[in-house]
C-alpha cells in the first residue's frame, strides 16, 4: 500500500522530499484559505492562530523547515484527526 503525502509529512522522515504542490494540496484540503503574493503562498484558517507562508524551491520541492512547520500545526490542532 502506498503511503499518502500526509503520512510522509507526519512521519518527519521525508522533509527534504515533499513536493511543494503536494504540501500545498494537503494544506488546502484541511480547509485553509490561500493568498498568493509573488512566490509566497500564504495560508490562513479561522481557529488557527498561525499563518503559514510557503515558497517553493527551484526544483519544485517544499523547503524542509516549512514542511516541519506545517507538521507542527497539523499536530498542534489535531487536524489529521478531524473528518
SEKE-806775 format. One record per residue (C-alpha): x, y, z; residue number from 0; residue in one letter. Coordinates in pm, 1 decimal, always signed. Each point is the difference from the previous one (the first is absolute). Example, Ala and Ser with C-alpha at 12.3 -4.5 7.8 and 13.67 -1.06 7.14 Angstrom:
# residues 2
{rec {+1230.0; -450.0; +780.0}; 0; "A"}
{rec {+137.0; +344.0; -66.0}; 1; "S"}
This chain:
# residues 83
{rec {+0.0; +0.0; +0.0}; 0; "X"}
{rec {+133.9; +341.0; -98.5}; 1; "X"}
{rec {+51.8; +256.7; +276.3}; 2; "X"}
{rec {-189.5; +323.9; -38.3}; 3; "X"}
{rec {+173.5; +336.9; -6.0}; 4; "X"}
{rec {-159.1; +77.0; +337.1}; 5; "X"}
{rec {+156.5; -315.9; +147.8}; 6; "X"}
{rec {+342.2; +107.4; -132.6}; 7; "X"}
{rec {-44.7; +350.1; +146.2}; 8; "X"}
{rec {-108.3; -136.3; +338.0}; 9; "X"}
{rec {+282.3; -256.6; +11.7}; 10; "X"}
{rec {+266.5; +271.7; -13.5}; 11; "X"}
{rec {+226.6; -234.3; -195.7}; 12; "X"}
{rec {-33.1; +161.6; -343.3}; 13; "X"}
{rec {+3.2; +375.9; +57.6}; 14; "X"}
{rec {+257.3; +43.0; -280.9}; 15; "X"}
{rec {-211.6; -192.7; -249.1}; 16; "X"}
{rec {-347.7; +153.4; +24.4}; 17; "X"}
{rec {-114.3; +168.0; -319.6}; 18; "X"}
{rec {-124.1; +356.0; +46.7}; 19; "X"}
{rec {-325.8; -67.0; -187.4}; 20; "X"}
{rec {-68.5; -306.8; +218.0}; 21; "X"}
{rec {+58.5; +201.2; +319.0}; 22; "X"}
{rec {-224.6; +276.3; -134.0}; 23; "X"}
{rec {-277.3; -251.6; -77.7}; 24; "X"}
{rec {+13.6; -144.6; +352.9}; 25; "X"}
{rec {-35.0; +348.9; +148.9}; 26; "X"}
{rec {-289.1; +93.3; -230.1}; 27; "X"}
{rec {-170.0; -336.3; +69.1}; 28; "X"}
{rec {+4.8; +90.0; +371.6}; 29; "X"}
{rec {-213.2; +304.4; -85.1}; 30; "X"}
{rec {+261.1; +274.8; +0.7}; 31; "X"}
{rec {-54.7; +304.6; -220.0}; 32; "X"}
{rec {+284.8; +96.0; -231.1}; 33; "X"}
{rec {+128.6; +337.2; -111.1}; 34; "X"}
{rec {+287.8; +23.7; -246.4}; 35; "X"}
{rec {+237.4; +297.1; -7.5}; 36; "X"}
{rec {+280.4; -59.3; -247.5}; 37; "X"}
{rec {+162.4; -330.1; +92.6}; 38; "X"}
{rec {-149.4; +6.6; +351.6}; 39; "X"}
{rec {-299.5; -222.6; +66.7}; 40; "X"}
{rec {-165.1; +118.7; +319.5}; 41; "X"}
{rec {-251.3; -226.5; +173.7}; 42; "X"}
{rec {-238.7; +87.7; +279.3}; 43; "X"}
{rec {-299.7; -159.6; +165.9}; 44; "X"}
{rec {-252.0; +109.4; +259.4}; 45; "X"}
{rec {+85.3; -152.8; +335.5}; 46; "X"}
{rec {+368.4; -42.1; -89.9}; 47; "X"}
{rec {+221.4; +262.2; +157.4}; 48; "X"}
{rec {+300.5; -52.0; -228.7}; 49; "X"}
{rec {+28.0; +120.5; -357.9}; 50; "X"}
{rec {+190.3; -231.9; -232.8}; 51; "X"}
{rec {+227.9; +171.5; -252.9}; 52; "X"}
{rec {+152.7; -235.9; -257.7}; 53; "X"}
{rec {+232.7; +50.1; -293.0}; 54; "X"}
{rec {+98.5; -282.2; -236.1}; 55; "X"}
{rec {+361.8; -87.4; -66.3}; 56; "X"}
{rec {+123.6; +21.2; -359.4}; 57; "X"}
{rec {-25.7; -377.7; -39.0}; 58; "X"}
{rec {-371.6; -7.8; +85.7}; 59; "X"}
{rec {+56.8; -131.5; +351.6}; 60; "X"}
{rec {-118.9; +156.7; +322.1}; 61; "X"}
{rec {+254.7; +145.3; +238.8}; 62; "X"}
{rec {+66.9; -256.6; +275.4}; 63; "X"}
{rec {-45.8; +250.9; +283.5}; 64; "X"}
{rec {-338.8; +96.3; -144.9}; 65; "X"}
{rec {-107.6; -366.7; -13.2}; 66; "X"}
{rec {+95.7; -20.1; +369.2}; 67; "X"}
{rec {-201.8; +316.3; +71.9}; 68; "X"}
{rec {-308.3; -144.7; -173.6}; 69; "X"}
{rec {+41.2; -329.9; +189.5}; 70; "X"}
{rec {+12.7; +192.8; +327.9}; 71; "X"}
{rec {-325.6; +180.3; -78.9}; 72; "X"}
{rec {-172.8; -321.5; -110.0}; 73; "X"}
{rec {+103.1; -168.1; +326.3}; 74; "X"}
{rec {-70.1; +300.4; +225.2}; 75; "X"}
{rec {-356.4; +38.6; -125.9}; 76; "X"}
{rec {-52.6; -375.9; -58.0}; 77; "X"}
{rec {-110.1; +73.0; -356.5}; 78; "X"}
{rec {+93.4; -353.2; -109.3}; 79; "X"}
{rec {-262.5; -138.7; +240.7}; 80; "X"}
{rec {-289.2; +208.5; -133.0}; 81; "X"}
{rec {-239.7; -128.7; -258.7}; 82; "X"}
